[in-house]
Amino acid sequence: MPSCELCGREIKGRGRRTKIDGVPMLVCSQCASQFGQSKPASTTSKSSRSKRSTSWVKSGSSASPSQKRLKKKKKKPQRNTRRRGVLLDDMMVVKDYAEKIRTSRQKKGLSQEQLAQRVGERISTLQSIEAGRLKPTMKTIRGIERELGISLLEPIRSASAAPRSSKGNKRLTLGDVVKVKRKKSQKRENSED
């Protein structure tokens, strides 16, 4: 004897074929009556498939559980990676970060222990940063900047190449920036021309 795919009971007599959450299932008469309209298992024609199918939601509510979940979810606004007008990837730590941190910490009258606690770092890590042996992470940099009121990041200065052509086109091209290495045989051919 077949068993109900929903509750597991043995189906006495004829089972009912019904769609529950879009999945066709063979269920007992009790489950079929509880979850809405259903068709006998033997009748599976194209016209019966196009009619309303049962779902987990009782007939009183209009939306299915998946539709309700979709309504509750809202798109989270994407965080902008730009801060202060410059990308964090285009920033680098200043060269004298260790000295800058030490002097501003001493001016504020904080001990290494107090600053480490406020920033959320271990004392040994902060000591290594102040000694210049360890480069601080972005999280640590932000914390130190916030607590001491200093700036430890500076924009990366890229080497700006001047365009070689004076045709009025002021945009850089790949040829303006890249130096092409040529084989010796190609150099000889070009010099003979």
DAWO-V99326 format. One record per run of one state. SS is the DSSP state (a for helix, b for strand, c for the rest). FROM is the first residue (numbers start at 1). TO is the last residue. Records with the same first field share a line. If there is no record, write none. Layout:
BEGIN
SS->FROM-TO  FROM-TO
END
This chain:
BEGIN
c->1-2  4-9  11-15  21-22  28-28  35-38  41-45  50-64  73-81  84-85  94-96  109-111  120-122  132-137  149-152  156-173  178-183  193-193
b->3-3  10-10  16-20  23-27  39-40  82-83  86-87  91-93  153-155
a->29-34  46-49  65-72  88-90  97-108  112-119  123-131  138-148  174-177  184-192
END
